[in-house]
Each structure stands twice: as C-alpha cells, then as structure tokens.
C-alpha cells in the first residue's frame, strides 16, 4: 500500500485566497483525521471522520475551515478565506478501526499564507 | 481536559549513551498511550501502543513503559539514525478515536 497520500506537499498563497488540501487514506481504513502542526501548539486534531461521516469537529478553529469526505478514498480540508495565522503543516491520518487504534500519517502539506 | 507533557524538550546524546524520555499525562480514563517518531519534513510514524500500567513494549533500541501517570521511552545505546522528534499521545476512553499529543522531545544523537 502507498500509505496516506496528501496533495499538494507545499502551498504558498496570499491572504484572502481559498486553499484546498487533499487526502487519500489507506485503502480499507474507516477513520480519517485532519491535524495541524505548529511550533507553538504542536500537533492538534481539527476534525475526524468515521465511514465518511464527521464525528468530532471541535478542533476546527473557525468557520473559515471546512472539511468533507465524499467517499471512502478522498477527503478535503478547505480554508476560505486564508489568513497568515493559518500557516502550518497540515497532516491527514487514517486508521483501520480494527482494534489496534494506531493512526497512520501522511507526509503533510506545508501551507504558507502571505 | 486531557493533557500530555513531554520532557525534556530537547536532548542531545553521544552515540551509545542510553537515556529516557518522559511523557506525563492526565486523562479521564486511559484507553491507550501512543508513541510516534517524527523525522524533519515527514509525518509522525507509529512506534508503540500501551494500554495498561505495567505494560512494556520493545522495538530495536527502544523500550516503552507505562505507569498510571507517565510513560517512558528508553533508548539503549542510541545511534545517529535515532535522531528525531518523539511524540507521545493519549486516547481517552470517552474520547472515541481522538488522540491528544504532547509537544514532543527532539533527540539528537551525535557520532
């Protein structure tokens, strides 16, 4: 398996622009997580899905952030409009839900908002 | 609120110099404690899951242990390739699949 796939790997945009991050989880995994990592706050859970349904979005910082999972093999995290404080590395992770509970992370998307 | 505190923030070792990393936690009922390794520019890589006090797990030069209040990651005779940031996370019984991470320990092993 190729592991969790994220795109793009790097994104540089200007304040006010819309940003869309994409994730393909490991095939057969039924949980998908979106995290944000910064030097100041470390790794924070934004939202997670089970069987394509959002379960906990309490970590989504504000209404500018939205996430969707239209099917078992694809998810997006959208920021509209983007702000400089959104600059961070965004990780997607998936989990098989088979009892092991370990999450497998993608390589991340480094977002810079100018 | 579930919390994880890792210490030290950074640790520098000579090759072969054994040491331990600490992860202190407070959680409303522990479902599992996780250790991850993160290399620069990459996503965290799963190492271990511990479920109950007294449990130990080993992988090569790493051994993770768990008590009711903390976990240790022991590194025996480290090599330069063990240099990375080590992250600890807890999953609460009431938190479903949610992981709460500490800020990590940056380990540098010099040859």
Interface residues (C-beta under 8 A of the other chain):
Chain A: X4 X31 X33 X42 X43 X44 X45 X48 X50 X55 X56 X91 X93 X95 X97 X100 X101 X102 X103 X104 X105 X106 X107 X108
Chain B: X31 X32 X34 X36 X41 X42 X43 X44 X45 X46 X49 X87 X89 X91 X96 X97 X98 X99 X100 X101 X102 X103 X104
